[in-house]
């Protein structure tokens, strides 16, 4: 009984770490492509309405490419999942190894979110004050729409 509960808890923890992917896939299956797209890349969607100069567009494109390259280089989800499967398939459960894997997953999520925030900050620094104000207004409208949709 303990093993099955532990497997269930590990499954829930793993699933919660991957909830963004599951939500995005669910929206795709529901046909709500635009909403899924907004959840995945809200900064790109919001920047689309701003009148960016060619220079700003080029700099933003470069920042995003760098971000993608770094993210691909540090993406270890597949390896972590493989290790989790091996742990669950083992004859004896190794709680220490499970804790280490979970801590690795948390660290990966933290690293990715930190990189995303850094990217957003870098992009915002490229905008003029007027563009930042427009972006703030768009963000507020998006949040209101999101809140209405979720209620």
HUWO-V542837 format. One line per field, one symbol per residue. ss: DSSP state (H for helix, E for strand, - for the rest). psi: psi as a letter, one per 30 degrees, with the letter a starting at -180 (. if undefined). A space follows every 50 residues. Layout:
# HUWO-V542837
ss: ???
psi: ???
This chain:
# HUWO-V542837
ss: -HHHHHHHHHHHHHHHH-HHHHHHHHHHHH--HHHHHHHH-HHHHHH--- ---HHHHHHHHHHHHHHHHHHHHH--HHHHHHHHHHHHH-----HHHHHH HHHHHHHHHHHHHHHHHHHHHHHHHH--HHHHHHHHHHHHHHHHHHHHHH -
psi: eeeeeeeeeeeeeeeefgeeeeeeeeeeefgieeeeeeeeieeeeefefk ikleeeeeeeeeeeeeeeeeeefgjgeeeeeeeeeeefflekkjeeeeee eeeeeeeeeeeeeeeeeeeeeeeefflleeeeeeeeeeeeeeeeeeeeef .
